[in-house]
Amino acid sequence: MKKKNLSLYFKFVAYISLLAVIVGILLVFNNGLSLLKTDVSLAWINFLIFLPLVIIVGSGLIILFFIVSNHYAEEQKHFTLLDITEIAILVAIAIVLDTLGQLKIHITGGSIGFAMVPLFLIALRHDFYKSFIAIGIVFGLSTLLLDGYGFNPLMILFDYVLGFGSLAVLSFFRPLIFKQQNKVIPYVFITIGILIGGLLRFIFSSISSMLVYEASFTEAIIYQSAYIPLSILLCLIIINLLHPTIMFLNKRLNNRKEEE
C-alpha cells in the first residue's frame, strides 16, 4: 500500500476514534447527570473514574493514529504561526460581534448578527480540518462559556461544536472559488457554500432544541427560523461584497506562507 493511502487510512481511523471518544464522553456525562438524581455516590464514581478513563484511553488512541498517519503522510498539515495569528484575530472579532453586535430574538437564546462573517472568512482561508477546529472547537466552546446557557452535553455538541463547526463546509469550495478565471463563478460557489453551511447549522440547532428543550419538530423549526436564515442572508451579502478584497488578501497571504 502506498504511503499516501496508509496516511489517509490511519487518519480516517483517527477521526472515527475521535468521534467515538466524543460520543463516549457524552454518554458517560449524560449517565452521570441522570445518576445525580437517584444515586449521588454512583454519579461521582461515573464522573471520577469512567469519564477520565474514556478521555485518557481515547485520547491516547487518537494521538497514536495521528502520529502514524503523519509518519506516512507525504505532506503534513499543521498550523503555522501565520495560521494561528490569523485565526485568533478572526475568532476574536467573531466573539466581539457575537457579544455586542447582535439583535436578540429570544430570551433563551437566538439572535441576528454578523458573528458568522469572520467565521466564513476562516473557512475561505483554510481547509476543512483547520476551519472546523477554529470555528467549531475554539469559537464554539468560547461562546459556550460566554453565553452561560449551561453545559448540557447534547447542547454543546449540536448547538456549538457541530452547529458552528458546520460553517466550515465552505472550505470545500475554496478550489472552485479561488482558481476560477471567470469572475462570476466564484460568487456562485460562495453563495452555495454559505447556504449549505447555514442549512447545516439550522439542522443541528433544530436537533438541539428537540433533544435539550424537548420542543416538537414544528416548534424547533419556527424557533430557528426566527434568526438563523436572516443572519445567513446578511453574511451572504457581506462576504460577496468583500469577495474582491478576499481574493487579494488570499493571494498576498499565500505568497507570505510560501516565503516562510
N, C-alpha and C positions, 0 to 999 in steps of 0.2 A: 504493500500500500504506500502511495506517495506521501511525503511529509505533509503536504498541504491538506490532503484528505484526513490524515491522522490528527492534524491540528483541529480541523473542523469537527471531527468525531468527538474528541475529548472536550472541546469547547461546548458542543451540544450536550454532552453528559454533564458538564459543569452547570449549565443553565437549568437542566432538568433537576439536578441536585439542589440548586438554589431555590427553585420553585417548591420542591419537596420540603425544604427546610422552612420556608415561609409558611406553607400550609401546616407543617408540624407545629411551629410556634403558635400560630393562630388557634389550632385545635387545643393545644395544651393550655394556652392562656384562657381560651373560652371555657374549657373544662374547669380551670381553677376558679373563674368567676362564678360558675354555677355551683361549685362546691362551697364557696363562701357563704351561700345561703343555707346550706344544710350542715356541713361539717368543716369547721374552720381549720382544724388540725390537718385534715386531708388536703385542704386547699393550699396550705403552706408547704406541705410535702410536694405537692404538684408544682408550685412556683420555685421552690428552693432546690429541688432535685431533678425533676423531669425537664423543666424548661432550660436550665443551664446545660443539661446533658444533650438535648436536641440541638442547641446552639453550638456547643463545642464540637460534637461529632460531625454535625452537618457542615459547619464552617471548615473543619479540617478536610473533609472530602472535597468541598468546593475549591479550597486553596490547592489541594493536591492535583485535581483535574486541570485547573488553570495553569499550574506550573508545567504539567506535562504538555498541555496544549501550546504554551509559549515555547516550549523546547522544540516542538515540531513545526512551529509557525515560521513561514518564510519572511513574514513581515509582521512584527509585533505592533499591537495597538496600545498606546499608552498616552496618558495625559502629559502634554508638555507644559512648561511654565507659562507659555502664552495661552494655552487652552485654559488652564486653571484661572489665570488672571481674567481672561475674557468672560468665562462662565461665572466667576464670582461677581463681577460687575453687573452682568445681566440679571443674575439671580437677585442681587441686592436691589436693583431697580424694580424688579417684579414684586419683591416683598414690600417695598415702599408704595408702589401703585396699589397693591392688594390691601394695604393697611389704610392708606389715605385717599387714593383716587378712585373711590368706588361709591356706587349708589345702592344702599341696602334695600332689598326687596322683601325679604322675610326676616322675622325676628330671630328665628332659629338657624339662620344662615342663608346664603344665596344673595349675590349682588352682581350688578352690572358694572364692569370696569375694564381697565386696559392692562391688567396684570399679565394676560396671556401674550401680549405683544412681544416683550423681551424673551418669553419662553419659546415662542415660534422662531425668533431670531436665533436662539441657541440651536434649534433643530435645523435651521437653514445653514448653520456654520459647521455642524459636527455630524458624525454618523449616528445611527440609532443607539448604539451602545453608550456612547458618551452623553448623548442627549437625554436618554432615559434616566441615567444616573443623576444628571444635573437637574432635570425637571421633576421626575417622579420621586427621587430619593432626597436630594438636597432641598429643593424648593418645597416639595410636598410635605416633608417632615418638619421643615422650618415653619411653614404656615399652620401646620397642625398644632405646634406648641403655642403659636401666637393667637390662634383662633379661640382656643380654650373650650372646645366642644366635647372634651373627654378623650378617652383612649380606647374606645371600643375597637377591637382588632379588625372587625369587618369594615367599620367606617374608615380606619386607617388604610386598609388595603384598597377598597373600592373608591372612596372619596378623594384620597390624597395620592397614594402611590400609583395606582392604575388610572385614576381619574385625570390627574395632571400628566402622569407619565405617557398616557396615550397620545398626547400632543406631539410626542417625538416621532410619530409616523411620518410627519412632514419631511424628515431627514431622508426617507427612502426616495423622495422625488428630487433630491439635490442634483444628480447627474442630468435629469431632464430639464432642470431649471437653469443651471449654470453652464451647460455645454451646448446650448442651442444658439444657432446663428439667427434664427427667426426671432424677431423682437416681441411677437405676440404670444408664442407658445409658452414661455416662462410664466406669464401671468395666468395662463390656463392651469398649469400644473401647481402653481402656488395656491390657487383657488381650490383645486381638487384636494390637495394635501391638507389644507386648513379645514375644509369641510369634513373630511374623513376623521381628522383628529378631534374636531368639535363633536361629531356624531358619537365617537367612541367615549368621549368624556361624558356626554349626555347619557349614554347607556350605562356606564359604570356608576354614575351618580344616582341614576334611577334605581339600579340594583341595590345601592347602599340605602336608599330611602325605604325600599321594601323590606330589606333584611334588618336594618337597625331600628327604624321608626315604625315598622310593621304597617307601612302605607300600602294601599292597594295599587295595582298596576296603573290605573287611571289617575289616582292621586299623585303618584310619583312622576308621571309624565307631565301633568299640569304644573306641579311644583317646579320641575327643572325647566319647563318651557317659559317660565316667567323671567329667567335671566340668562341662561346659557346661550340660546340662539342669538339674542341681541349682542351679547359680549363677543361671540364668534364673528358676527357680521361687522362689528366695529374693528376687530383685529384684522379681518379680511381686507377691509378698505385701507387701513393704515399700512399693512405690510405691502400691499400692491402699490400704494403711493410711494413707499420707501424703496421699492424694488431697484431703481437705478442706483441709489446710494448703496444698497446692499451688495449689488454686483461689483461696484467699485471697491468697497471695503473688503469684500471677499477676495478679490484679486490681490489687493495690497497685502492682506494678512497672510494669504497663502504663499506669496513670494517671500514674506518675512520668515515663515516657517521653513521654507526651503533653504534660506540663508543660514538658519540655525543648524 
